[in-house]
Amino acid sequence: MTTVALKDVTKVFPDGTVAVDNVNLDVADGEFMVLLGPSGCGKSTVLRMVAGLEDPSSGAIMLDGVLANQLAPRDRRIAMVFQDFALYPHMTVGDNIGFPLRLSGVEPQPRQERVADVAAALGIGDVLARKPSQLSGGQRQRVAMGRAIVRRPGLFLMDEPLSNLDSGLRAELRAEISGLVHELGVSTIYVTHDQAEALTMADRVAIMRKGVLQDVGTPTQVYGKPATLYVAAFLGSPRMNLLEASVYVHLDRYVQLNLGEQSLYLRWDDIRARAVSHYHGERIVVGVRAEALMPVAPDTPGDVLQGRIRYLEHHGHESLAFVDIGATAVVIDELGGAPAEGTDENGNRGLRRFGHVLSRLSGRATPRDPAAATAVAERTSVLSDGRHHRRPAELAVRLAPYPQVTNGHPLAVSVRMEALHFFDERGDRIDIGRR
């Protein structure tokens, strides 16, 4: 099997586009690593550089500890599975699967035996004599997988192999692919924009944005303790509620988090309170997922937020209520394009950059002095290339299917304080227990 190490890898295309920016990533022997992110974030470019189809502009790609920058693709012991299957239409299924062995000079008899074994494992042993045009989408993807597996490579590279299939078949095949790859023990790098695939299949997930690696960890880690504000917003359905909060410290008692006209109270004996208390008098971003919110009676004691339902979404097994609590939401444009126009507190319309808004959140005005302005830009560099805007917060709350409430109905929700997430003006996690 194969280990992979990317060390300070950057890819700049001739037009000046930075597709991958100083990525460092390790894939262990037999590990299933998923590269996750929106279209255009650089994940497929990383895959192509590992495969040898693109040359990095700088940095090193190591395979089994050996520098592979100058190795030809055929010398890297890799097998790729593509989104469009890439089958030969004039060949039968058996010939498609066995084609790599034929190129390698394997004799017909052992070649047929290996093809039959792989086809049986993939559940396509009964269609070996058919042409690809006679197969369903799921069967064609199994053939593409079989052609990769039959080579017995040291590394699988999969570029969104399930994105052309319907949702039911995707769910079936991702379980099969994950189980088969782990059974074979082959190191795998799998590219997808589907977070359900990533969180279901991966041993570890690497999340990218605009060519920059945002977070790496197990599915539980990146979901439960996202390293950046972007990762927090990207993962989860419904998305994490991200709220502006001003911090006020009551020493040895609690940290008060003011969300508009309402407040939450972080107990002083909560280990996170010490980290958050450093932001006394400033504003931070507080994140809370829908599963950390529970509808309660209005007079329930404890950490409770009051609001009115703006609108409802019905999903059959549950309903989502979006509740206006009088707070301000932080909205991230994960694609990096122009977001919808926002309206500021003075009623002025326009686009706002993340760095500018987060500087305002912290209570510090942008300095007029050029040197000081540069320092501010450096402090906000993590998110200054993205955009976001502010809007009234609509807290996503899970309810029973088709509840007996309507738009405008008052709703009180209890907040599990241990499930809150805190982020600073740069979008980095505020947490002394960081991974």
VENTASUL-V711049 format. One record per residue. N is the residue number from 1. RES is the residue in one small letter. SS is DSSP state (H for helix, E for strand, L for the rest). PSI is psi as a letter, one per 20 degrees, with the letter a starting at -180 (* if undefined). OMEGA is omega in degrees with one decimal (none if undefined). Layout:
n: (N:N)
res: (RES:RES)
ss: (SS:SS)
psi: (PSI:PSI)
omega: (OMEGA:OMEGA)
This chain:
n: (1:2:3:4:5:6:7:8:9:10:11:12:13:14:15:16:17:18:19:20:21:22:23:24:25:26:27:28:29:30:31:32:33:34:35:36:37:38:39:40:41:42:43:44:45:46:47:48:49:50:51:52:53:54:55:56:57:58:59:60:61:62:63:64:65:66:67:68:69:70:71:72:73:74:75:76:77:78:79:80:81:82:83:84:85:86:87:88:89:90:91:92:93:94:95:96:97:98:99:100:101:102:103:104:105:106:107:108:109:110:111:112:113:114:115:116:117:118:119:120:121:122:123:124:125:126:127:128:129:130:131:132:133:134:135:136:137:138:139:140:141:142:143:144:145:146:147:148:149:150:151:152:153:154:155:156:157:158:159:160:161:162:163:164:165:166:167:168:169:170:171:172:173:174:175:176:177:178:179:180:181:182:183:184:185:186:187:188:189:190:191:192:193:194:195:196:197:198:199:200:201:202:203:204:205:206:207:208:209:210:211:212:213:214:215:216:217:218:219:220:221:222:223:224:225:226:227:228:229:230:231:232:233:234:235:236:237:238:239:240:241:242:243:244:245:246:247:248:249:250:251:252:253:254:255:256:257:258:259:260:261:262:263:264:265:266:267:268:269:270:271:272:273:274:275:276:277:278:279:280:281:282:283:284:285:286:287:288:289:290:291:292:293:294:295:296:297:298:299:300:301:302:303:304:305:306:307:308:309:310:311:312:313:314:315:316:317:318:319:320:321:322:323:324:325:326:327:328:329:330:331:332:333:334:335:336:337:338:339:340:341:342:343:344:345:346:347:348:349:350:351:352:353:354:355:356:357:358:359:360:361:362:363:364:365:366:367:368:369:370:371:372:373:374:375:376:377:378:379:380:381:382:383:384:385:386:387:388:389:390:391:392:393:394:395:396:397:398:399:400:401:402:403:404:405:406:407:408:409:410:411:412:413:414:415:416:417:418:419:420:421:422:423:424:425:426:427:428:429:430:431:432:433:434:435)
res: (m:t:t:v:a:l:k:d:v:t:k:v:f:p:d:g:t:v:a:v:d:n:v:n:l:d:v:a:d:g:e:f:m:v:l:l:g:p:s:g:c:g:k:s:t:v:l:r:m:v:a:g:l:e:d:p:s:s:g:a:i:m:l:d:g:v:l:a:n:q:l:a:p:r:d:r:r:i:a:m:v:f:q:d:f:a:l:y:p:h:m:t:v:g:d:n:i:g:f:p:l:r:l:s:g:v:e:p:q:p:r:q:e:r:v:a:d:v:a:a:a:l:g:i:g:d:v:l:a:r:k:p:s:q:l:s:g:g:q:r:q:r:v:a:m:g:r:a:i:v:r:r:p:g:l:f:l:m:d:e:p:l:s:n:l:d:s:g:l:r:a:e:l:r:a:e:i:s:g:l:v:h:e:l:g:v:s:t:i:y:v:t:h:d:q:a:e:a:l:t:m:a:d:r:v:a:i:m:r:k:g:v:l:q:d:v:g:t:p:t:q:v:y:g:k:p:a:t:l:y:v:a:a:f:l:g:s:p:r:m:n:l:l:e:a:s:v:y:v:h:l:d:r:y:v:q:l:n:l:g:e:q:s:l:y:l:r:w:d:d:i:r:a:r:a:v:s:h:y:h:g:e:r:i:v:v:g:v:r:a:e:a:l:m:p:v:a:p:d:t:p:g:d:v:l:q:g:r:i:r:y:l:e:h:h:g:h:e:s:l:a:f:v:d:i:g:a:t:a:v:v:i:d:e:l:g:g:a:p:a:e:g:t:d:e:n:g:n:r:g:l:r:r:f:g:h:v:l:s:r:l:s:g:r:a:t:p:r:d:p:a:a:a:t:a:v:a:e:r:t:s:v:l:s:d:g:r:h:h:r:r:p:a:e:l:a:v:r:l:a:p:y:p:q:v:t:n:g:h:p:l:a:v:s:v:r:m:e:a:l:h:f:f:d:e:r:g:d:r:i:d:i:g:r:r)
ss: (L:L:L:E:E:E:E:E:E:E:E:E:L:L:L:L:L:E:E:E:E:E:E:E:E:E:E:L:L:L:L:E:E:E:E:E:L:L:L:L:L:L:H:H:H:H:H:H:H:H:H:L:L:L:L:L:L:E:E:E:E:E:E:L:L:E:E:L:L:L:L:L:H:H:H:L:L:E:E:E:E:L:L:L:L:L:L:L:L:L:L:E:H:H:H:H:H:H:H:H:H:H:H:L:L:L:L:H:H:H:H:H:H:H:H:H:H:H:H:H:H:H:L:L:H:H:H:L:L:L:E:H:H:H:L:L:H:H:H:H:H:H:H:H:H:H:H:H:H:L:L:L:L:L:E:E:E:E:E:L:L:L:L:L:L:L:H:H:H:H:H:H:H:H:H:H:H:H:H:H:H:H:H:H:L:L:E:E:E:E:E:E:L:L:H:H:H:H:H:H:H:L:L:E:E:E:E:E:E:L:L:E:E:E:E:E:E:L:H:H:H:H:H:H:L:L:L:E:H:H:H:H:H:H:L:L:L:L:L:L:E:E:E:E:E:E:E:E:E:E:L:L:L:E:E:E:E:E:E:L:L:E:E:E:E:E:E:L:L:L:L:H:H:H:H:H:H:L:L:L:L:L:E:E:E:E:E:E:L:H:H:H:E:E:E:E:L:L:L:L:L:L:L:E:E:E:E:E:E:E:E:E:E:E:L:L:L:L:E:E:E:E:E:E:E:E:E:E:E:E:E:E:L:L:L:L:L:L:L:L:L:E:E:L:L:L:L:L:E:E:L:L:E:H:H:H:H:H:H:H:H:L:L:L:L:L:L:L:L:H:H:H:H:H:H:H:H:H:H:L:L:L:L:L:L:L:E:E:E:E:E:E:E:E:E:E:E:E:E:L:L:L:L:L:L:L:L:L:L:E:E:E:E:E:E:L:H:H:H:L:E:E:E:L:L:L:L:E:E:L:L:L:L:L:L)
psi: (r:p:q:p:p:p:o:l:p:q:o:p:r:h:j:i:p:o:h:p:n:l:p:p:p:p:o:r:p:j:q:o:p:p:o:p:r:r:p:j:i:j:g:h:g:g:g:h:h:h:i:j:i:q:p:q:h:r:r:p:o:p:o:k:j:p:p:j:h:j:p:q:h:i:j:j:l:q:p:q:p:r:h:j:g:l:q:o:h:i:q:r:g:g:h:g:g:i:g:h:h:g:h:i:j:p:q:g:g:h:g:h:g:h:g:g:g:g:h:g:h:i:k:k:h:j:j:h:i:r:q:h:i:j:q:r:g:h:g:h:h:h:g:g:g:g:h:g:h:h:i:l:r:i:p:p:o:p:n:l:i:j:i:j:r:r:h:g:h:g:h:g:h:h:g:g:g:g:g:g:g:h:h:h:k:p:p:p:p:p:p:q:j:o:h:g:g:g:h:g:h:q:g:q:p:o:p:q:p:l:i:p:o:h:q:p:r:r:h:h:g:h:g:h:m:p:h:r:h:g:g:g:h:h:p:q:o:r:q:p:p:o:q:p:p:q:p:p:p:n:p:j:f:r:p:p:o:o:n:c:j:r:q:q:o:o:q:h:i:p:h:i:h:g:g:h:i:i:k:p:i:r:q:a:p:p:p:p:r:h:i:j:p:p:p:r:q:h:j:p:r:a:n:p:p:q:a:q:p:g:r:q:p:p:j:f:i:r:q:p:p:o:p:o:j:j:r:p:q:p:p:p:n:i:i:j:a:p:r:q:p:r:p:a:i:j:j:p:q:r:q:p:q:g:g:g:g:h:h:h:h:i:j:p:q:p:q:h:p:g:g:h:h:g:g:g:h:h:h:j:h:h:j:i:i:r:q:r:r:q:r:p:p:n:o:p:p:p:r:q:p:m:r:l:r:r:p:i:p:q:p:p:p:p:p:o:h:i:j:q:q:p:q:a:h:i:j:q:p:o:o:i:k:q:*)
omega: (-170.0:167.6:-178.7:175.1:173.0:-176.5:177.9:-175.4:178.3:175.1:177.0:-179.7:-175.5:179.2:178.7:179.3:176.8:-176.8:179.2:-171.2:170.5:-177.6:172.9:-174.5:177.3:174.6:-176.5:177.7:178.4:-177.1:174.6:-178.8:177.9:171.2:-173.3:175.9:-179.9:177.7:178.2:-177.2:177.6:-174.8:178.2:176.6:175.5:-179.4:-178.6:176.6:176.0:-179.5:-176.8:178.6:173.6:176.1:176.3:176.2:175.2:-179.4:-175.3:172.0:-175.6:173.3:-175.5:177.1:-178.4:178.6:-174.6:-176.5:-175.6:-179.7:174.3:-179.5:-176.6:-178.9:-174.3:179.1:-179.7:171.0:-177.2:173.3:-172.3:179.0:-174.0:175.6:176.9:177.5:176.4:-172.6:-177.1:-179.7:173.1:176.9:179.9:179.5:177.5:-179.3:-175.7:-175.3:178.0:178.9:177.8:178.3:-178.5:176.9:178.0:-178.5:-174.9:-175.9:177.4:177.9:179.8:179.2:179.6:177.7:-179.8:179.3:-179.0:-179.9:178.5:179.6:-178.3:178.1:179.8:-178.6:-177.3:-177.4:-175.1:-177.6:-177.9:173.7:-179.9:-179.4:-179.5:-175.8:171.4:178.9:179.1:178.2:178.5:178.3:175.7:177.1:177.9:175.8:-179.4:179.0:177.4:-174.9:-172.6:179.2:-175.5:-177.0:174.7:-175.2:171.9:172.3:-175.2:-176.3:179.8:-173.2:-175.1:-170.7:179.3:-175.6:177.8:-169.9:-179.6:179.6:176.6:-179.2:179.5:-175.5:180.0:175.8:179.8:-178.5:-179.4:-179.4:-178.2:-179.1:178.7:177.7:178.5:-179.7:-177.6:175.1:-174.4:168.4:-171.2:-178.5:176.7:170.4:-176.1:-176.6:177.2:175.5:-176.3:-175.0:-180.0:-168.5:-164.8:160.9:172.8:179.9:172.8:-174.6:-175.7:173.9:177.6:177.3:-177.0:176.8:-175.8:-174.4:175.3:178.0:174.9:176.7:179.0:-178.5:-175.3:177.2:-175.1:178.6:-180.0:-174.7:-177.6:177.8:179.8:179.9:178.3:-178.5:-174.2:-175.2:174.6:175.6:-1.3:-178.6:176.9:172.8:-179.8:-171.0:169.9:178.9:171.6:-173.1:174.5:-173.3:169.6:-169.0:179.1:178.5:-179.1:172.3:-178.8:178.7:-176.4:178.4:-173.4:-178.8:179.1:-176.0:168.1:-173.1:178.7:-175.3:-177.2:179.1:171.2:-173.7:180.0:-176.6:179.9:-179.0:-178.5:-176.8:177.0:-177.6:178.6:179.5:179.9:177.9:177.6:174.2:177.7:178.4:177.3:179.1:-177.4:-178.9:177.9:-178.5:-178.3:176.4:-178.8:174.7:-175.6:-176.0:-179.8:178.0:177.2:-177.9:-174.5:174.8:-179.3:176.8:177.1:-178.1:176.4:175.9:-177.0:170.5:-179.7:-177.1:179.5:-178.0:178.8:171.9:175.5:174.1:176.6:-166.6:175.8:-178.5:178.4:177.6:179.6:-179.4:171.0:-174.9:-176.6:173.0:-173.3:-179.7:178.6:177.6:-179.2:177.9:173.7:-179.6:176.1:178.2:-176.5:-174.8:178.0:179.5:179.8:-179.9:177.8:-180.0:-178.7:178.2:-176.8:-176.4:-179.4:-178.5:-178.3:173.0:179.1:178.6:-176.4:179.2:-178.5:179.0:176.4:-176.1:176.8:180.0:-176.1:-179.3:178.9:178.2:177.8:179.0:177.7:180.0:179.1:179.7:-176.0:-171.5:-177.1:-174.9:-174.9:179.1:176.7:178.2:169.9:177.2:-178.0:176.9:175.3:-176.9:171.9:-173.6:178.8:-177.4:178.3:177.4:175.1:179.1:176.0:-178.0:-179.3:175.9:-179.0:175.9:-178.4:-179.5:176.4:-179.8:174.1:-179.8:174.8:-176.0:172.7:-173.0:-179.6:-178.4:178.5:175.4:-177.1:-178.3:-178.5:-175.0:177.7:-176.8:178.6:-178.5:172.9:-174.8:-179.9:178.5:-178.7:-180.0:none)
